[in-house]
Amino acid sequence: NYMKKKEENVDLLKYEKELYEKGITLIGGVDEVGRGPLVGPVVAACVILPVNYELPGLDDSKKISEKKRDQFYDIIMRDAISVGVGIVGPEKIDEINILEASRLAMKIAIENLSVKPEFILSDAMKLTNIDIPYQDIIHGDALSLSIAAGSVIAKVTRDRMMYELDKEYPEYGFAKHKGYPTKAHLENLAKYGVLANYRFTYKPVSDLINNAKVVVRKWKYFIIMFLKITFY
């Protein structure tokens, strides 16, 4: 049982140690963030940590405070053997769907490592698009230190992109909700309209676009009818 496991003291190097025993030391932990937001990219990061690396408190990035994540980000960037980041934008997400975009972001992150890993540990993602042996681990960001490190790098990278977007469009509140469909975000989206950075295939966004098209069509119809009545 996963929850029972969580209550126990989990060895976050369990999967890494199994690979060390086989003589594999360059292990990349890869994770992605940003599947749920209505706006912006999905971001993945792959991290190769030194053998038997320890960083107390490192866990799934969603469970760590922002201040702590920023601290861990700096430590991981300093200590890691290599860090690779993969970013896939909203246009590509709309084109190939979010699952495939997440898989692609992970592939790009792995390719962007300066050192080629011998093995990849992924957070519950089948990496059929890479030529490196891998293992996908359910709840991997809470069970593997390498994946947890990737999760932190990906989360901080994406959050910083959202802060930049917030500077450009402060009325949408991106700094607060990071693009996730909160009540405030949906209200602002309806009020201020859809930006080019949005994922047009996501339902709240596509609904707004389709409703806008209906309104435009209706206005065109009324204008045409008005012109016909007035001039014919």
Disulfide bonds with the S-S distance in Angstrom:
none
